[in-house]
């Protein structure tokens, strides 16, 4: 496993949780060998991350409102295995997203930045595993078809354009005779409850009339 080294600015602000995430993500990149990978802080707080492959250096933004995601860490580490780094995978931001998602489910905690997916951040978790599987298949297709990104975009479009499955209710899953029984049972219960209320009122009123007659 590559050796994690923090720059002085990052070491001053990195929380134990962030260090743990870095180590966990780094362990999923065996191709980086056992040499060091340096992690620093982005110069601009508007950026989530940057990578310098030839220097085995990535920079992250620890000042976000929420913790730096595994996806962001994985995306920047993936740049280190692209040219001009190890050059084990194709260069490009979309390619970086594809290989990051395909690498491990750990990196599914945030929607990709450059690979277009037709969902918002809140609904991403419902689609993440399916998108990852399509990314994995696209990488396999690349071995025989260099238009694998075109194929992937078509598959993603078909996936997100499909109609949402209808949410069935309890009555939709019941046989028609059972629905009828439940319906009439509800009526009978309602009538029984109504009758019980009327009986209670009558029984409560009767002693009062009897007591009045005894007094007279």
Secondary structure by P-SEA (a helix, b strand, c coil): ccbbbbcccccccccaaaaaaaaaaaaacccccccbbbbbbbccccccccccccccbbbbbccccccccaaaaaaaaaaaacccccccccccaaaaaaaaaacccccccccccccccccccccccccaaaaaaaaaaaaaacccccaaaaaaaaaaaaaaaccccccccccccccaaaaaaaaaaaaaaaaaaaaaaaaaaaaaaaaaaaaaaaac
